[in-house]
Amino acid sequence: MKGFSHFILVSTLDLAVETMRHDYRVGNYVEEIRRGLESPQPDELRPAVADLAEIALQHGQLFIAARLQDIDRQLARGVESRVNRTV
């Protein structure tokens, strides 16, 4: 994940921690995602991003959930394009 998408994800993670700090799961997922940003395989972030989006929905944080869902879709497209290139 590079450039603007990376910036959007990091700013969304910061917002999630700020607005949902009362839920310990948020901190755990944010840590996992931040560690995964260093990975050469960003699609490994998808489960944590999707789970964090679900938590945001549970807390009524629709803006955060929508951003995370968009990021998840971008990561999914990245996986599809890599699979299509190898086939």
Secondary structure, 3 states (H helix, E strand, C coil): CCHHHHHHHHHHHHHHHHHCCCCHHHHHHHHHHHHHCCCCCHHHHHHHHHHHHHHHHHCCCHHHHHHHHHHHHHHHHHHHHHHHHHC
